[in-house]
């Protein structure tokens, strides 16, 4: 048995910490109990900082780790897509695997216990298969031409089968409205819904919304100039278009776990439409990626007012300087100072575990669970993160 004490123990059964608390764990990491220390001077291990369950990185493209430092910032989504198309294959397979292995190891050391990861190829499969981190792999598909739909889905299903051979939990998922024909959005979603999970890039940029609502803007122009078909103009937020495409798979309500990623341009109208039909919907925010690409953040205050189940991700090293969950949390705390550290940790730990259907093991420091323990250091006098804060795995 191990006993670890700290200035703040976040069990995340609620948002409040146990001040000068402890957590006892079995040698295999199973939580025995938590409580308040009677005398911190007598504790065998006492950390000046916050101890919480292991993080859940709810949106990552770890296979893009070879792109670190290659992209310029502030490109907007259309410019970002141009960079991805030009640089995605700028490294060989060995380099790609070496870089993603480094990042997987780093995330584990920094306290990430689980990850919802996007894959477009099999580069990451062997690494994820031997990692102590739990991963669910979303096989992401693209394709703007309706006639290509069947072939694209068949290719994704073959890649899903390869992931299964590595023992990975995996399922097909659509990328986003602006990279897919309507037929492909529905077909790919049908595959993912059959497995119970979808991850979807939703309302990430103004350019996306302009194209979907009005058929205008830089992204629409880029698609047309490249000879690609564009989605139908709906006059409605793109999330509502996505809902319409899913309703062609089956009627509401949707009990499957659906992750909507980014949500920078989320509106109350679109959120209400999603809540009306999705019964297990989660909303991933990747703040540093959003700032990297278009210097915008999602409407977190509105999302909180609506009671949305927020999760946190890092996105990829094509749109971020690091895959560091602590930096994402500090960014959120700085941008939205009314949000407590405890609430942000619920997003980064408990809600992510719930999305992945791993809350029986991960997400909170409850007896019988094995979530891992992460220390967040260099807090200020009120227990909030500072620019010097970092995270490290304790268990």
N, C-alpha and C positions, 0 to 999 in steps of 0.2 A: 504494500500500500504506500501511496505517496500523498503528502499533504502540502498544498501550495496556498499561500495567502498573499493578498494584495490590497492596495488601497481601495480598489473597487473590484468586486466580483459581479459580473453581469451574467446571471443565469438565463436571462431573456424569457423567462416565464412571464415577465412584464418588462417595462422599460427602465425600472429603477434598479440601481446597483445595491449590493450589500457593501456598505462602507466598512473598511478594515475586515474583510471577509475571508473565508477559506473555501477551498474545494478539496475533497478527498477522492482519490481515484485508485482503482486497482492497478496492478502492474501492467495490465493489457490496455489501460486507458479508459476503462468503464467507470463512469461517475458513481461514487458511493453516496456522498451527501455534500451539501454546502451549508454554510452558516456564518455567523459573525464571531470573530476572534474575541476571546476574553482578554488576552494580553498579547499584543503584537510583538512585544520584545521577546516572548517565549516561543514564537513560531520558528520552526526549523528553516523555512524558506518564505521570505516576505519580499514582494516586489512593489516598488513605488510606481504604480501604473494601474492599468485596467486589464483584467483577465476575462476573456470571453470564450465562447465556443469557437471552433474553427470556422473560417469564412466559407461562404459558397459564392464562387465567382460565377454569376448567372449568365454571363455572355462573354465568350472569348473565341478568337480564331487563332489558336496557338500555332497552327501550321504556317501562319504568316510571320513568324518570329524572325525570319531571315530578312525582313523588310525594315528592321529597326534603323531609324536614322536616315532612311532613303526618301521620305516624303516631305514635301514642303507644307507648311501649315496655312490655314485660311483659304484653302482652294475652293471651298464650297463643294457640294456633293457631286456636281458634274465634273469639276476638276479632279476630285478624289477618284472618281471612276476612271478617268483618263489615266491617272497614275497607276491604279491597280492593273489596268489592262496592259500598261507598258512594262511594269516591274514585277508582276506576280511570279513570273518564271525566270527572274534575273539571277537566280542561284541554282546550283545543281542539287540533286536529291540529298547527297551526303551533307552538304552545308545546311540545307533546310532541316534535316533531322537533328544535326548537332545543335542548331540554334533553338529548336523547339524543346529539345531535351534540357538544355540549360534553363529555359524559362519555366518548364514544368518543375524542375528541381527548386528553382528560386521561389516559385509560388508556394510550394509545399513548405519550405523553410520559413516563409513569411506567414504561414498559418492558414493557407487555403486547403480545406478538407474535401471539397467537392467542386465540380465545375460543369456547367452546361457549355459544351464546346461545339463550334461549327466546323465541319469538314467538307472540303470539295474534292479531296483525294485521300489516299491511304497513308500519307506521310507520317501522321501522328499515331497510327493505330498501335504499333508495337510498343511505343513509348508509354502510351496511356495504359496499355494492358499490364505493364509491370509496375506502374506507379502506385504508391500507397493512397493516392488521391482517387476518390470516386469520380468518374466522368460519365456523363450521358452525351453521346455524339449525335449531333443533328446533321444529317447528310443533306446539304443545301443545294437546291437546283435553281438554274437560270434558263431562260429561253424566251425570246420575244415573238417567235413565229409559231402560230398555231399548229402548222403541219409538223413541227418538230416535237410536239408534246409527248407522244407515245415513246419515241426513242429516248428523250431526256429522262422520263420516269423510269424506263427500263434500265438505263445506265445507273441511275441513283439506287435502284433496288439491288443491282449487282454489287455496288459499293457497300450498301447496307449489309449484304450477306458476308462480304469480306470482314467488315467490322465484327459481325457475329462470330466469325471463325476465331477472332482474337479474344472472344469472351466479353466484348464491349456491349453495353446497352446502346442501341442505335436505332434511329428511325429517319425517314425522309421528311424534309420540311421545305416549304417555299422560302425564297429569299425575301423579296419585296415586290410591291405592286409595279414598280417602274422597270423591273428587269424581266418581267414575265408576261406571257400572253394570259388572257383571262382563263383559257382552257387549262394552262399549266398551273396557275394558282390553285384551281379547283382539284386537278388531278394529284398534284403533290400534297395538297392538304388532306385529301382522302387517304393517302398512304400514311401520313403522320397521325391522323385522327384514329386510324385503325389500331395504332400502337399506343394511343392515349396521350400523345405529346405533340405539341407544335411550338416552334420558335420562329418568330416572324419580325423582320425589321419594319417598324411601323412609324409613320409620320416623323421621319428622321430629319427632314429638311424642308425649308420653304420651297425649294426648287421642285421637290417631289409633290408637294401640295399644289403648286401652280400647274404642273403637268396634269395631275389627276382631275383637278377641279375645272381648269380652264383650257387645257391643251397648249399652254404657253410657257415661256421661260427657257432658261439655258439648258436644262435637262431635256426638255421636249425637243429643242432645236438639235442637241447633240444626237439624240436617238434618230431623228429624221435624217440628219445629215449623214449618218452612218448607214442609212438604208434600212433601219429597223422599224418594225411596227410599234406603235404606241398603244397603251391601254385606252379604252373608251373614256371620253370626257364625261364626268358624272355631275359636276357642280356640287359635289359633296366631299367632305374630308376623306382622305384615302382609306382610313380605317373602316369607314362605312362601306366602301367598295369591297374591302377584304371580307367583311361580314357577309355581304351579298354573295360572294363567291363560295364561302363555306356553307351557306344555306342551300347550295346546289349539291352538297355532299349528303347532308341530312338535315332534318328540321331541328329547330331549337326546342329545348335548351341543349347546349353543349356541356357535357360533364367532363370532357377531356381537359387536361392541363395545358393551357395556352399561355405562352409567354410573348408579350408584345414588347419589342426592344427599341429603345431610344426615346420615343414619345416626345420629341422636342416641340413638335407643333400640335400636340394633343389639345383638343377643345372639350369643353364640358358636353357639347352635343355628341361628339364621337365617343367619349367615355361612357355616357349614358347608354348609347346604342350597344356598346360592347357589354356593359354590365347587364343589359336586358337579356342577352342570349348566352353569354359565357358565364358559367357557374364556377369555374376554377381558373380565372384569368389573373395573371401576374404581370407586372409592369416593370421591366428592367430599365434602369438608368445607368448610363456610362458617361459621366459628366466630363471627364478629361478628354475623351474621344470627341464629344460634341464641341468642346472648346477648340480642340485641335483642328477640326474640319471647318466649322462655320462660326465659331465664337458665340455659341448660344447654349443655353441650358434648358432642360425640360421644366414645365411649370409645376415644380414640386409642391408649392403651397396649395395650388388647386388640387393636385393629386391627393394630398393629405386631407383636404377638406372633403373630398369625395370618398375618403376611406379606402383608396386603392391599395392593393397589396404590392408594395414596391419592393423590388430586388435590385442588386447592384452588380455590375460587371465592369470589366476593364476594356472590352473590345480587343483590338489587335495592335501589334507594334507597327502596323501601317498607319494607324491613326492615334497612336499614343506613344509617349516616351518610355513608359514602363508598364508592366503588368502587375501593378502594386495596389492591392486593395486598400491599404492604409491611406495612400495618397488620394484615392477616390473618395474615401470617407472624409478626409480633411477638406477636400474640395467642396463636398456637399455641406459640411458644417460651416465652412466659410461663406458659401453663397446663400445659405439658408440658416441664419444664426438662431432662429427660434426653435430649430429642431435639436433635441437633446442627443447626446452621444448614444444613450440607450435606445432611442428610437431608430437611429441610423444603424445600429448593430442588429436590431430586429430585422431590418431590411437585408443586411449583409449576411446574416446567418440563418435566422429562423425561417423567414419567408422563402429564401432560396431552397432550403431543405424541404419545405412544404411543396414547392413547385416540382422538385425532383422526386417527390414521393419517398423521401428519405428522413422524414421527421421522426420516425421511430428510433433512429440512430443518431442523427445530426441535428444541429440547429439550436439546441438549448442544453444547459447544464442540469439535466434532470437525472436522478438515479436510474441506472441501467443503460444509459446512452453512452456512446463512444464518439463524441463530436470532435475530439482534439481540443487542446487549449492553446489560445493565442494571447500573447502579452502585447499591449499597446503602451508604449512608454512616452516619456516627456510630455505629460499632460500639464495643464496649467493649474493654478490653485483651486479652480472650481471644477476640476475633473474633465475639462474639455481638451481636445487635441490641439497641438501647436504645429507650426511648420516643421519643427524638429521631430515630431512623432513618427515612429515607425512600428512595425509589427514583427514579432518573432514567434515561432512555434515553441511551446514549452512541452507539449505532449502530442 
